[in-house]
Protein backbone atom coordinates (compact mmCIF):
# COMPACT_ATOMS: atom_id res chain seq x y z
CA UNK A 1 0.00 0.00 0.00
CA UNK A 2 1.39 3.38 -0.93
CA UNK A 3 1.91 5.72 1.99
CA UNK A 4 -0.02 8.99 1.48
CA UNK A 5 2.06 12.13 1.06
CA UNK A 6 0.30 13.47 4.13
CA UNK A 7 2.08 11.17 6.58
CA UNK A 8 5.43 10.58 4.84
CA UNK A 9 8.53 11.36 6.91
CA UNK A 10 11.48 13.44 5.78
CA UNK A 11 14.86 11.73 5.48
CA UNK A 12 15.95 13.19 8.82
CA UNK A 13 12.78 11.96 10.54
CA UNK A 14 13.21 8.51 8.98
CA UNK A 15 16.82 8.42 10.22
CA UNK A 16 15.71 9.54 13.71
CA UNK A 17 12.92 6.96 13.66
CA UNK A 18 15.39 4.20 12.80
CA UNK A 19 17.75 5.37 15.53
CA UNK A 20 14.91 5.46 18.03
CA UNK A 21 13.88 1.94 17.03
CA UNK A 22 17.44 0.65 17.55
CA UNK A 23 17.72 2.51 20.85
CA UNK A 24 14.45 1.04 22.10
CA UNK A 25 15.37 -2.47 20.92
CA UNK A 26 18.71 -2.33 22.73
CA UNK A 27 17.08 -0.58 25.73
CA UNK A 28 19.96 1.91 25.73
CA UNK A 29 18.21 4.20 28.21
CA UNK A 30 18.67 1.52 30.88
CA UNK A 31 22.46 1.13 30.60
CA UNK A 32 24.00 3.73 28.28
CA UNK A 33 26.10 5.77 28.81
CA UNK A 34 26.33 5.43 32.61
CA UNK A 35 27.32 1.74 32.74
CA UNK A 36 30.18 1.97 30.16
CA UNK A 37 31.36 5.22 31.76
CA UNK A 38 31.37 3.63 35.24
CA UNK A 39 33.38 0.65 33.95
CA UNK A 40 35.87 2.93 32.16
CA UNK A 41 36.34 5.17 35.21
CA UNK A 42 36.70 2.14 37.47
CA UNK A 43 39.36 0.75 35.12
CA UNK A 44 41.18 4.10 35.11
CA UNK A 45 41.15 4.15 38.91
CA UNK A 46 42.42 0.56 39.12
CA UNK A 47 45.23 1.29 36.66
CA UNK A 48 46.21 4.39 38.65
CA UNK A 49 46.39 2.35 41.87
CA UNK A 50 48.34 -0.52 40.27
CA UNK A 51 50.78 1.92 38.69
CA UNK A 52 51.70 3.38 42.08
CA UNK A 53 52.23 0.06 43.88
CA UNK A 54 55.91 -0.45 42.86
CA UNK A 55 56.81 3.11 43.89
CA UNK A 56 54.72 2.85 47.03
CA UNK A 57 56.71 -0.19 48.16
CA UNK A 58 59.81 2.03 48.17
CA UNK A 59 57.99 4.80 50.01
CA UNK A 60 56.96 2.72 53.04
CA UNK A 61 60.48 2.45 54.47
CA UNK A 62 60.80 6.25 54.23
CA UNK A 63 57.46 6.74 55.95
CA UNK A 64 58.56 4.57 58.85
CA UNK A 65 61.41 6.96 59.68
CA UNK A 66 59.10 9.99 59.86
CA UNK A 67 58.80 10.93 63.52
CA UNK A 68 56.51 13.51 65.16
CA UNK A 69 57.90 17.03 64.92
CA UNK A 70 56.81 20.59 65.69
CA UNK A 71 56.97 22.00 62.15
CA UNK A 72 56.26 20.70 58.65
CA UNK A 73 59.48 22.24 57.38
CA UNK A 74 61.39 19.58 59.30
CA UNK A 75 59.66 16.67 57.51
CA UNK A 76 60.74 15.46 54.02
CA UNK A 77 57.11 14.92 53.01
CA UNK A 78 57.40 15.80 49.35
CA UNK A 79 60.10 13.23 48.67
CA UNK A 80 58.41 10.54 50.76
CA UNK A 81 54.87 11.03 49.48
CA UNK A 82 55.48 11.68 45.80
CA UNK A 83 53.17 8.87 44.63
CA UNK A 84 50.42 9.38 47.22
CA UNK A 85 48.37 11.96 45.18
CA UNK A 86 48.10 9.54 42.26
CA UNK A 87 47.19 6.70 44.64
CA UNK A 88 44.48 8.78 46.33
CA UNK A 89 43.10 9.88 42.95
CA UNK A 90 42.90 6.26 41.83
CA UNK A 91 41.07 5.17 44.98
CA UNK A 92 38.56 8.02 44.74
CA UNK A 93 37.98 7.22 41.04
CA UNK A 94 37.08 3.67 42.04
CA UNK A 95 34.54 5.05 44.51
CA UNK A 96 33.14 7.56 42.00
CA UNK A 97 32.60 4.76 39.48
CA UNK A 98 29.79 3.46 41.69
CA UNK A 99 28.26 6.94 41.77
CA UNK A 100 28.25 7.10 37.97
CA UNK A 101 26.08 3.97 37.92
CA UNK A 102 23.38 6.10 39.58
CA UNK A 103 23.98 8.94 37.08
CA UNK A 104 25.08 11.15 39.96
CA UNK A 105 25.96 14.74 39.08
CA UNK A 106 28.32 14.92 42.06
CA UNK A 107 30.19 11.81 40.90
CA UNK A 108 30.42 13.27 37.40
CA UNK A 109 31.98 16.51 38.69
CA UNK A 110 34.47 14.74 40.97
CA UNK A 111 35.38 12.24 38.23
CA UNK A 112 35.95 15.04 35.74
CA UNK A 113 38.28 16.86 38.17
CA UNK A 114 40.17 13.71 39.17
CA UNK A 115 40.55 12.58 35.56
CA UNK A 116 42.06 15.99 34.78
CA UNK A 117 44.35 15.71 37.83
CA UNK A 118 45.42 12.20 36.82
CA UNK A 119 46.20 13.44 33.31
CA UNK A 120 48.24 16.31 34.76
CA UNK A 121 50.21 13.88 36.93
CA UNK A 122 50.91 11.68 33.91
CA UNK A 123 52.09 14.68 31.90
CA UNK A 124 54.30 15.78 34.79
CA UNK A 125 55.76 12.28 35.09
CA UNK A 126 56.21 11.34 31.41
CA UNK A 127 55.89 14.66 29.60
CA UNK A 128 53.84 14.94 26.40
CA UNK A 129 54.77 11.41 25.37
CA UNK A 130 51.49 9.80 24.41
CA UNK A 131 51.01 6.33 25.79
CA UNK A 132 48.02 4.06 26.29
CA UNK A 133 47.26 5.44 29.77
CA UNK A 134 47.20 9.06 28.59
CA UNK A 135 45.03 8.28 25.54
CA UNK A 136 42.59 6.36 27.76
CA UNK A 137 42.49 9.28 30.21
CA UNK A 138 41.80 11.82 27.46
CA UNK A 139 39.07 9.57 26.02
CA UNK A 140 37.34 9.46 29.42
CA UNK A 141 37.55 13.24 29.76
CA UNK A 142 35.96 13.74 26.33
CA UNK A 143 33.24 11.17 27.06
CA UNK A 144 32.42 12.87 30.36
CA UNK A 145 31.97 16.19 28.56
CA UNK A 146 29.94 14.70 25.70
CA UNK A 147 27.53 12.81 27.98
CA UNK A 148 27.35 15.45 30.72
CA UNK A 149 23.56 15.79 30.36
CA UNK A 150 23.10 12.12 31.24
CA UNK A 151 24.56 12.64 34.73
CA UNK A 152 22.16 15.07 36.38
CA UNK A 153 20.71 13.15 39.29
CA UNK A 154 20.91 14.46 42.83
CA UNK A 155 19.86 11.41 44.79
CA UNK A 156 20.22 10.07 48.31
CA UNK A 157 22.72 7.50 47.01
CA UNK A 158 24.86 10.26 45.50
CA UNK A 159 24.63 12.30 48.70
CA UNK A 160 25.65 9.30 50.79
CA UNK A 161 28.60 8.65 48.49
CA UNK A 162 29.67 12.28 48.83
CA UNK A 163 29.38 12.08 52.62
CA UNK A 164 31.46 8.89 52.88
CA UNK A 165 34.24 10.17 50.59
CA UNK A 166 34.39 13.58 52.30
CA UNK A 167 34.55 12.12 55.82
CA UNK A 168 37.22 9.56 54.85
CA UNK A 169 39.42 12.20 53.22
CA UNK A 170 39.00 14.56 56.18
CA UNK A 171 39.80 11.81 58.70
CA UNK A 172 42.92 10.83 56.75
CA UNK A 173 44.08 14.45 56.68
CA UNK A 174 43.40 14.97 60.39
CA UNK A 175 44.99 11.74 61.64
CA UNK A 176 48.10 11.97 59.51
CA UNK A 177 48.58 15.68 60.24
CA UNK A 178 48.14 15.16 63.99
CA UNK A 179 50.71 12.39 63.95
CA UNK A 180 53.28 14.32 61.88
CA UNK A 181 52.95 17.43 64.10
CA UNK A 182 52.70 15.32 67.28
CA UNK A 183 55.71 16.94 68.94
CA UNK A 184 53.89 20.27 68.84
CA UNK A 185 51.19 19.03 71.23
CA UNK A 186 51.19 18.65 74.99
CA UNK A 187 51.38 15.78 75.74
CA UNK A 188 53.04 14.66 72.52
CA UNK A 189 51.15 12.51 70.00
CA UNK A 190 53.45 9.54 69.36
CA UNK A 191 51.15 7.01 67.64
CA UNK A 192 48.29 6.84 65.19
CA UNK A 193 45.74 5.70 67.78
CA UNK A 194 46.27 8.88 69.80
CA UNK A 195 46.16 10.91 66.58
CA UNK A 196 42.81 9.31 65.69
CA UNK A 197 41.46 10.03 69.18
CA UNK A 198 42.54 13.68 69.05
CA UNK A 199 41.11 14.12 65.53
CA UNK A 200 37.68 12.75 66.45
CA UNK A 201 37.48 14.75 69.68
CA UNK A 202 38.49 17.95 67.87
CA UNK A 203 36.22 17.58 64.82
CA UNK A 204 33.24 16.71 67.01
CA UNK A 205 33.90 19.97 68.96
CA UNK A 206 33.94 18.00 72.25
CA UNK A 207 37.40 19.28 73.22
CA UNK A 208 38.31 17.43 76.44
CA UNK A 209 41.48 19.49 76.75
CA UNK A 210 43.72 16.55 77.60
CA UNK A 211 45.80 17.17 74.44
CA UNK A 212 46.61 20.82 73.66
CA UNK A 213 48.47 22.27 70.61
CA UNK A 214 51.55 24.28 71.62
CA UNK A 215 53.51 25.09 68.45
CA UNK A 216 52.26 27.56 65.82
CA UNK A 217 52.03 24.87 63.13
CA UNK A 218 50.04 22.61 65.44
CA UNK A 219 47.61 25.41 66.33
CA UNK A 220 47.07 26.35 62.68
CA UNK A 221 46.53 22.68 61.89
CA UNK A 222 43.88 22.38 64.65
CA UNK A 223 42.13 25.48 63.31
CA UNK A 224 42.05 23.92 59.84
CA UNK A 225 40.51 20.61 60.98
CA UNK A 226 37.91 22.45 63.12
CA UNK A 227 36.81 24.56 60.15
CA UNK A 228 36.95 21.65 57.74
CA UNK A 229 35.15 19.39 60.19
CA UNK A 230 32.22 21.77 60.63
CA UNK A 231 32.03 22.40 56.89
CA UNK A 232 32.34 18.77 55.77
CA UNK A 233 29.89 17.35 58.31
CA UNK A 234 27.31 20.08 57.63
CA UNK A 235 27.69 19.63 53.87
CA UNK A 236 27.54 15.85 54.14
CA UNK A 237 24.32 15.94 56.14
CA UNK A 238 22.73 18.38 53.69
CA UNK A 239 23.89 16.24 50.75
CA UNK A 240 21.90 13.32 52.14
CA UNK A 241 18.86 15.17 53.46
CA UNK A 242 18.33 17.82 50.75
CA UNK A 243 17.84 15.40 47.77
CA UNK A 244 15.40 13.36 49.85
CA UNK A 245 13.32 16.38 50.91
CA UNK A 246 13.54 18.25 47.59
CA UNK A 247 12.54 15.16 45.63
CA UNK A 248 9.41 14.71 47.72
CA UNK A 249 8.56 18.42 47.54
CA UNK A 250 9.04 18.48 43.77
CA UNK A 251 6.72 15.51 43.27
CA UNK A 252 4.20 17.12 45.62
CA UNK A 253 4.22 20.62 44.12
CA UNK A 254 5.28 20.11 40.51
CA UNK A 255 4.11 16.60 39.76
CA UNK A 256 6.13 14.35 37.48
CA UNK A 257 9.62 15.32 36.35
CA UNK A 258 10.40 16.59 32.90
CA UNK A 259 10.82 13.90 30.29
CA UNK A 260 14.27 13.62 28.72
CA UNK A 261 13.17 11.46 25.79
CA UNK A 262 13.98 12.21 22.18
CA UNK A 263 12.76 10.74 18.90
CA UNK A 264 9.72 9.19 20.56
CA UNK A 265 5.97 9.27 20.01
CA UNK A 266 3.86 11.32 22.41
CA UNK A 267 0.50 9.60 22.78
CA UNK A 268 -2.49 11.25 24.47
CA UNK A 269 -5.51 9.08 25.24
CA UNK A 270 -6.88 6.36 27.49
CA UNK A 271 -9.33 4.58 25.20
CA UNK A 272 -9.10 1.37 23.18
CA UNK A 273 -7.57 3.17 20.17
CA UNK A 274 -4.82 4.68 22.32
CA UNK A 275 -4.09 1.36 24.04
CA UNK A 276 -3.86 -0.56 20.76
CA UNK A 277 -1.66 2.16 19.26
CA UNK A 278 0.65 1.99 22.28
CA UNK A 279 0.96 -1.81 21.99
CA UNK A 280 1.65 -1.58 18.26
CA UNK A 281 4.42 0.97 18.79
CA UNK A 282 6.01 -1.12 21.54
CA UNK A 283 5.85 -4.26 19.38
CA UNK A 284 7.85 -2.37 16.76
CA UNK A 285 10.40 -1.29 19.38
CA UNK A 286 9.46 2.36 18.99
CA UNK A 287 9.69 4.55 22.11
CA UNK A 288 6.41 6.07 23.25
CA UNK A 289 5.36 8.30 26.13
CA UNK A 290 1.72 8.36 27.24
CA UNK A 291 0.53 11.75 28.54
CA UNK A 292 -2.68 11.69 30.59
CA UNK A 293 -4.38 14.29 32.82
CA UNK A 294 -4.95 11.68 35.52
CA UNK A 295 -3.39 8.38 36.47
CA UNK A 296 -5.53 5.50 35.12
CA UNK A 297 -6.92 2.97 37.56
CA UNK A 298 -5.44 0.08 35.59
CA UNK A 299 -2.02 0.70 34.09
CA UNK A 300 -2.02 -0.56 30.51
CA UNK A 301 1.40 0.93 29.85
CA UNK A 302 4.75 0.57 31.56
CA UNK A 303 5.24 2.84 34.56
CA UNK A 304 8.22 4.54 32.88
CA UNK A 305 6.05 5.36 29.83
CA UNK A 306 3.47 7.37 31.78
CA UNK A 307 3.49 11.10 32.46
CA UNK A 308 0.75 13.01 34.27
CA UNK A 309 -0.20 16.51 33.14
CA UNK A 310 -2.62 18.61 31.12
CA UNK A 311 -2.04 17.56 27.47
CA UNK A 312 -3.58 20.82 26.17
CA UNK A 313 -1.01 22.91 28.05
CA UNK A 314 1.97 23.86 25.80
CA UNK A 315 4.35 23.87 28.78
CA UNK A 316 3.32 20.33 29.74
CA UNK A 317 3.85 19.24 26.13
CA UNK A 318 7.29 20.84 26.24
CA UNK A 319 8.11 18.94 29.43
CA UNK A 320 6.93 15.73 27.74
CA UNK A 321 9.50 16.29 24.99
CA UNK A 322 7.04 17.26 22.25
CA UNK A 323 9.70 19.38 20.54
CA UNK A 324 11.93 16.31 20.21
CA UNK A 325 9.12 13.86 19.41
CA UNK A 326 8.56 12.21 16.05
CA UNK A 327 4.83 12.66 16.45
CA UNK A 328 2.08 13.86 18.79
CA UNK A 329 -0.92 11.52 18.69
CA UNK A 330 -4.11 13.08 20.11
CA UNK A 331 -6.35 10.01 20.49
CA UNK A 332 -8.79 11.08 23.20
CA UNK A 333 -12.51 10.33 22.92
CA UNK A 334 -13.47 14.02 22.90
CA UNK A 335 -12.94 15.70 19.51
CA UNK A 336 -12.63 19.17 21.05
CA UNK A 337 -9.90 18.00 23.43
CA UNK A 338 -7.96 16.53 20.50
CA UNK A 339 -8.29 19.86 18.67
CA UNK A 340 -6.90 21.76 21.66
CA UNK A 341 -3.98 19.31 21.94
CA UNK A 342 -3.11 19.80 18.26
CA UNK A 343 -3.36 23.59 18.63
CA UNK A 344 -1.05 23.49 21.67
CA UNK A 345 1.46 21.33 19.75
CA UNK A 346 1.34 23.66 16.74
CA UNK A 347 1.77 26.63 19.05
CA UNK A 348 5.05 25.10 20.26
CA UNK A 349 6.23 24.75 16.65
CA UNK A 350 7.02 21.04 16.82
CA UNK A 351 8.81 19.38 13.90
CA UNK A 352 7.09 16.01 14.31
CA UNK A 353 3.79 14.92 12.81
CA UNK A 354 0.48 15.62 14.51
CA UNK A 355 -2.30 13.04 14.42
CA UNK A 356 -5.80 13.39 15.85
CA UNK A 357 -8.74 11.03 16.06
CA UNK A 358 -12.32 12.15 15.52
CA UNK A 359 -15.55 10.37 16.46
CA UNK A 360 -18.09 12.76 14.92
CA UNK A 361 -17.87 13.01 11.11
CA UNK A 362 -19.12 16.59 11.21
CA UNK A 363 -15.99 17.58 13.17
CA UNK A 364 -13.57 16.46 10.42
CA UNK A 365 -13.50 19.84 8.66
CA UNK A 366 -13.16 21.75 11.92
CA UNK A 367 -10.31 19.58 13.10
CA UNK A 368 -8.48 20.02 9.82
CA UNK A 369 -8.49 23.79 10.37
CA UNK A 370 -6.13 23.28 13.31
CA UNK A 371 -3.37 22.34 10.85
CA UNK A 372 -3.22 18.69 11.94
CA UNK A 373 -1.17 16.47 9.63
CA UNK A 374 -3.48 13.46 9.80
CA UNK A 375 -7.04 12.96 11.03
CA UNK A 376 -8.11 9.39 11.72
CA UNK A 377 -11.82 8.60 12.00
CA UNK A 378 -12.16 4.97 13.11
CA UNK A 379 -15.90 4.84 12.37
CA UNK A 380 -15.54 6.23 8.84
CA UNK A 381 -12.44 4.15 8.14
CA UNK A 382 -14.10 0.97 9.40
CA UNK A 383 -17.20 1.61 7.29
CA UNK A 384 -15.21 2.15 4.10
CA UNK A 385 -13.07 -0.95 4.67
CA UNK A 386 -16.22 -2.98 5.29
CA UNK A 387 -17.93 -1.72 2.10
CA UNK A 388 -14.84 -2.35 -0.02
CA UNK A 389 -14.45 -5.85 1.41
CA UNK A 390 -18.14 -6.72 0.79
CA UNK A 391 -17.98 -5.38 -2.76
CA UNK A 392 -14.82 -7.35 -3.53
CA UNK A 393 -12.65 -4.26 -4.01
CA UNK A 394 -8.99 -4.17 -2.95
CA UNK A 395 -8.01 -2.16 0.06
CA UNK A 396 -6.67 1.25 -1.02
CA UNK A 397 -5.45 3.21 1.95
CA UNK A 398 -4.73 6.45 0.09
CA UNK A 399 -8.17 6.42 -1.53
CA UNK A 400 -9.86 5.91 1.85
CA UNK A 401 -7.89 8.73 3.44
CA UNK A 402 -8.62 11.08 0.56
CA UNK A 403 -12.28 10.19 0.89
CA UNK A 404 -12.17 10.97 4.60
CA UNK A 405 -10.70 14.39 3.89
CA UNK A 406 -13.03 14.93 0.97
CA UNK A 407 -16.68 14.01 1.13
CA UNK A 408 -16.97 13.63 4.91
CA UNK A 409 -14.92 16.73 5.58
CA UNK A 410 -17.39 18.77 3.53
CA UNK A 411 -20.42 17.19 5.20
Phi, psi and omega in degrees: 000131180288134179281126180301148179303333185300324187244015177287144180266151173287169182298324180291320179291324176295320178294317178295322179295319177295317178297320178295322178297315179296317180298318179291321180295320179276353181054048184298328184296343182272342184218353182240135006260005190292323181291310176300322180294319179296318178295318181294316180293320176299320178294320178297318178296317179296318178296322179295320179292314182296327181291333182271349185299314179300317180290327181292329178296330177280337183283327185304316177300325179290324179293329182292338181269355178286121181246154179305138181223181182259345183216144179292337181293344181266004183244126178282062186291318186298320180286328183279330187247032184297328183264355183297317179304318179292324178295314179297318179299320178295318180295316180294325176298322176298320179291318182293336178300324177293323178294326179294333177297333178265010181057040183285131177292321178299314180297324179296316181296312181296319179297319179299315180294316182290325176296322177293320178295316179298320177296320178296320178295321178294319178295319179295325184278319186247354186075192180276047175261107187288124174233180183300321182294318181291319178297318179297319179295316179296321179298320179293318178300315180295319179295322178298321180288321182292318184260027184298328182288346179275352180241082185227015183273137173242089189248172177295323179297317178294319178296320178295320178297317177300317181296315182296313181296316182297315182294319180296316179295319179295318179296320178298316179298316183292314183293313182293319178296320179295324179289315182298319181266023186301329181289346179271007179249160177231115353292165184292148175264111187250356181213165184289332179295316177294322178297320177296316179300313181296321181296315181294316180296322181287312183292333177277000180060024176286307175060070179295331179087005179283337175236123186235133176288137181246318182280162181296318179297320179295319180293318177296323178296318179296319177300319182294318182285333175294311180295315179294323180297312179298316182294312184294315182292321178294317180293322181294318178296316180294327180294333179272318186281317186300312179299324180295313182288315183294325178296317178293318180294322180295318178293329181285317187267325186250354180078213184290154180286162180295137179284141179250021182281155176221152177055045180239177174253130178261111186252129180240117180152152182228023181259186182296322179297316179295319181294316179294322177296318178299313181296320180295320178294319180292323178297331179267012178059037177257131182290139182216141176239126181264123180250119182229149178289334180221154178287126180291152180296318178246116180289116175258003176234166176292148183303322181290344182264011183247135174226136182258130179171170179282111184291345178270002179266120181303325181292322177294319177298323178296317179295331178279002178080030181298327181292334180257004184277152175283336180193148174248117186252105179268098187240034178283164183283340181265119182298322181294322177295320177297322178296317179295324178295316179296318179298319178296320178294318179293326179296329177286337183078044182290153178269338182285173179283151174244132181231139179222142175262153180222136179263323181265123182300326182293346180267358182300311183295320180294320181291327179294332181292345177285349182089015180297144182283326182212130174251128179245124179245097185304321181293315180293316181297316179296321179296318181293318178298318180298313181297317180294323179293317181292328181273359178081011180278155177282154182282119180240101185296318182294323180294320179295316180295319179295325176294321178298320182275354182259272186299310183292326180294331180270354183289000000 
